[in-house]
Amino acid sequence: MDDVISVTLSLCSSTATNEPGTTPHRVTVQPKFGDAPWADRDDTLWWPFEVAGNGWTATWRHHSPVAGLMHIAGFLTPDFHHAVPGEPGTVTGRVRRLQLVEQQAKVTHRAHGYVPGTERLTDLGTSPDRYWPDWWNFAEDGQFEERCILIDLDLDSVPDQSPRFDAGDVAAHGSDIWIMDRSTPVLLHLDRSHTPASLTEYLLPLAFEPPGYGGSRRLHADSGGCWITCPAEIVRCDLGGTREVSIRRVTEDGGDFTVYVEGRLFAITQPNPSMRIHDRYGPIRFDPEEFPFRELVGDSLVRVEDEETMALAWEGRKQRGRQNQTKVTRVAEWADNNPLTICTPDGGEETVDFDDRTPGRVNWVRPDPFNDPANADVVDPIAFRFPYS
């Protein structure tokens, strides 16, 4: 107890009002736009919603379309595995009380259920580990079964969370190592060309990305800087003067993954048919694009059709996947004000101790699309319709 934990929450309202943990909640309900409903066995539709209470948020399913302020009676169930402190949907609080919930089992030849109103609570004190329920130990008829742990969280007794760099993808070229945050638009540059090495932090004019596993952005380093890619865009980051970079968005398109091989950058979409889970449609067949391999030539992604080039790009993809499982330059461990451990290709490890990261200067190159000759066929009719704008 008294530990600070982070969880993601689900609100369950299809329960008896006297069940332990059930309480009325005054919440703001918002539909999860674009997500399809789930059909129950009796064909009842359950739409997904996001609800926000006083200091917490949760997911919720309901059988009719609703929105706005509501009173909902129910209990909150936590998920410890997908909670990332500071990320949307994550709730952080201090554990004030732990109680074991037991209920009398009701067993028939067809089902295993519980006798309503027989719940009993036992305070666990400060050592709950040995009381954690065995979810596969079902009680006999009439016996009490351990059902769950009731957690009392204090959402106000939590220290302020300082900004934290969460290392995502890493790319290296020579003495330069680039490290991208998993979600936030923060890029670190570790320069190991001199001793001691220097670490510069760049705040990039880019959007936040979903964190996911490893993040959605990928880095590809070369002698002049690095490429930053994601399915929505390809961005060029060029080293300039001391602790200075220039950032320019090259395309408003990317791919499922990108590969940098022999000085060439390829954007690849999944080349084989597969089944995918779609938020709106559920399980669907995914057919690849007609030309799943494209190469960045100048500022355009040009489709690749010859087998030799496609084989080169695919082999680069496979090599990167194998390298990620072995010894490459990567961040082994990193947290604010802690040592930065780098695994090098020869199998060694180097630890660089930084008290502070030095802020760098970002030069944001933003071409005007209205002055781009490539857009003349679109811009000229607009100018003709609005001559006084």
N, C-alpha and C positions, 0 to 999 in steps of 0.2 A: 504494500500500500504506500501511498504518498509518492509513487512514481508518476512521471509525466509520460503519457502514451499518446500515439496518434492512430486514428482509425477512420475508415469510411463507414457510413451508416446507411441502413435501410429501415424505413418505417413500415411496420406491419400493423394494419388496422383491422384485419379480419380475425379478431380475438375477443374473448370475453372481457368485460370491463373490470372484473375482479382478479384477472390474472396478474401475478407479480410483474412489476415493471410497467404495466399499462397505466397511462396517464393521459389527460387531455392536453393537446399541444395546439397553441395558436401559431399558425404557420402561413407563409406565403407560398402558394402553389403555382408552379410554372410548368407547362408541358415540355417534354423533351422533343423539340421540333425535329421532324423528319424521321422519328422512330415509330415503327409500326406496333400495333397492339399484339398482345399474346392471347391466344385462345385457350380457355380452360376446357376440361373434359366435357362440360355441358355446353360448350360453345359460347360461354360468357367471355366477352372481350375485356382485357385488362390493359389499359394504356399506361405507359411509363411517364412519370412526372419527377420533377425536382422540387423538394420542399425546403424552405429555410425558416429556422426558428431563431431563438435568441442565442446567437453565438454558435449555431451548428447548422449543417445542411445534410440532407439525406435523399436517397432515391425512394420512390413510392409508386405503387401500382394501384389503379382504381378502375372500377367498371364503367365509369361514365366520364365524358369530357368535362373537366372543371378547370378553374383558374382563379387566382386572386387570394384574398385572405379567407382562411377557414379554420374551424376548430376540428381537429382530428384526434380521436382517442386511439391509442395504440402504444406499442413498445418499439424501441430502437434495437436493432441487431447490428453488431460491429463486424467489420472485416479488417483483420490486422495485416493481411498479406499485400494489399494494394494501396496502403496508405503511405503517402509521401508528404512529410511536413512541409507546409507552405503551398502545396499544390491545390487547385480547386477541388472541392469535394472532400478534403481531408479535415477532420476535426481533432483538435488537440486539447487534452485536459489532464488534471491531476486526479489519480485514483484516491478516493476518500473512503470507500467501503466496498467490500466484496462479500457476497452472500451466495451460498449454494442453494439452488432450488431443486426440491424433490417433489414427486407427485406419485400417487398411488396408481399402479398399472391396472388396466382392464384388458384382459386377453381373451379372445374368442378364437375359434378355429379358423376364422377368416382374417382377423385384424388384430393389431396391437395398438391399444389406445390408453386413455387415462380417465380417471374418475374426476369429473369437474368439482372444483372447490376443495380438493384435498392437498393443494400445494402447501409446502412448509419450507421455511427459510432458516438457514443456519449461518451465522456470522463466521467468516473464515479467518479473521484476524490478519496478521501480517505475513503468513506463510500459506498461500493458497495452492501451491504446486501439487502437493500430495492429495488434494481434494479435487483436482480437476477431473471432471466426469469422463468415464470411459463410454464414448458414444455408441459402442457396439455391445455393451453389456446390458441386455434387456432383462428387466425384472419379470418374475412370474406373476400370475394373476393375484392381485391383492397386496403385493409387496410394493415398497416405495422404490422408485427409480430416480437416479440423478439425471436431471434434465438439462440444466444450464447453470451458468454463473451470472448473477446479477451484479453489474458494475455501476457504482455511483461515481460519476465524473464531475469535478469542479472545473468549469470552463473559464472561470475568472482568475483562478490561482495558477496561472501559467506565465513563465517569464517571456519577455519579448524575444521574438526570434530574429537574430541578426542575419543579414544576407549571407547565403552560403553558396559556394560554387559546387555544382554537382557535375563531375566530369563525365562527358559523353564520349564522342569520337575523338580520336587522336591521329595526327599525321606528322611524319617527320621527313626532313630532307637535309642531309648534312648535319650541321650543328643547330638547325632550327627545328623546334617542336611546337606544334600548334595543338591546342586543346579547346574543344567546344563544350560549352555547358549543355547538359542534356535537354533543357527546355528554354531557358532564358537566352536572349541574344548577347551573350558575353563570350568573348574569345580571349584566350591566354596565349601569349607567345613566349616560349622559353628559349633564350639565346645562350647556347653553350659554347660559343666561339671564344669566350674568354673566361677567366676565373677571377672572382666568383661569377657564376652564371646569373643572368638577369631575367626577371619575370615581369612582363608587361600585360596589363589588363585593358582590353578594348571593349567599349560599350557600342554595339553595332546598331545601325538604324534598320533593324529587322524585326519581324513579328515573333512573339512567343510561339513555340511549337509544342505539340503534345509530347510529354516526356517519354512515355512508353518504355520499352526495354532497350536501353542504349541510346534512346532519343531518335528523332527522325532525320536529323541533319548529319551529313557526312563530310569529312575533310579530305582533301587531296593536296599534298604539298609539292612545290617545285622550287627552283632556285630563286624565284621572284616573290614568292608568297604562298598563297593557297587558294583552292577553290572550296566554296561552301555550297553544298547542294542539299536539296530536299525535293519531294514530289512537286512542290509548287514553284520552285525557282532554282536558278543557278546564279551564284554571286561570286564575283572575283574580288579577292583581297590582295592588294599589292603592297609590299614593304616600301616605305618612303624614306624620310629622314629618320633621325634618332627617335625611337618610340613613336613612330607615325605610320599609319597605313591609309590606303585609299580603298574605298568600298564602292563597287558598281554592280548593279543588277544587270546581268547579261541577258537572261531570258526569263519569261514568266511561265516556264514549264520545266519539268524535270523528268523523273522516272521512278519506278519502284526502287531502284538502286543505281548508283553510278560507279564507274570504274575508270581509273586513271592508269594507263599502261603505255609505255614508250612515248611519253609526252602527249598522249591523245586522251581526251576525256569523252567517255561514252555514257549515255543515259539509256538504261535498259528497263523495259517493262517485262513482267513475267511472260516468258515465251511459250509456255505450255498451258493447255486448258486445265482448269482446276475448279473446285467448289469453294465458295467463300461465304462468310456470314455478312449479310448487308443489314444495316440498321433499319432500313425502310422495308426491305423485302424478305429478310431472313435468309435461309440457305439458297444460293443461286449459283448457276454455272457461270464461270468467268472464262470468256474466250479472249485469247491474246490479241493485241493489235496486229494489223496486217504487217507492219514493219516494227517489231519490238526493239530493234537495235537502232539507235541514233547516235551520231557523233557531233560534238560541238565544233563547228567550223566558223571562225569569226564570231559573230553574235547570233548564229542560228544553229538549231539542231537539225542536222541533215540526216535523212534516213540512210541506213546501211543495208545494202542488198547482197554484196558479194560474200560468199561463204568464208573466205580466208579472213576477212576483217571481223566477221561475226565470231569466228573461232578465236581470234586474238582477244576480243573483248570478253568472251565467256571464260577463257582461260585466266585472264586477269581477275575476273570475279572469283573463280575457284581458288586462285592463289591467295587472294585476300582473305577468303573464308578459312583456308588452312592456316594462314599466318596468325589469325586471331586466336587459334587454338594452341599456338606454340609460342616461340620467343620472337617478339617484335618490339619495336619501340612503343611503349604504352605506359599509361599511368596505372601503377599497381595499387596505390593508395593515396588519397588526397582528402584533406579537410582543412578548413580555415585555421591558419596559424599552426599547422602541423607540417611535418616534412613531406615533400613531394618525392615519391619513389618512381624512378624510371627504369623499366626493363629494356635493356638494349639487345640488338639482334644477336650478339655473341653469347647471350644467356646470362650476362651479368646484371647487376642492379646498382643504380646510383641514386643517392638520396640528396636532395637539395633542400636546405632549410631556409624558408622565407618567413620573416616576421610580417612583412606587408608587400602587397603587389603594387607596382608603380602604375598609375593611370597613364594611358597612352592617348594620343590625339588621333581622331578619325576624320578623314576627309571624305565626305559623302558626295560622290559624283552622281548627279541626277540630270541626265539629258531630258530635254523638253520633247515629249512625244508629238506635240503639235508642230514642231519645226523639223521633224524627221521626214526626209523625202519619201521614205517607204510608206508613210501614212497620208501622203498627199491625196490619194483617191478618196479618203474618208474625210480629211480635214477641209478640203476645198468646198464640198457641198454644205458642210456645217457653216463655214464662213459666209457662204452665199446666202443661206437662210437667215443668218443673224449678222447683218452687216454692221450693226451698231454695238455689238457686244465687245 
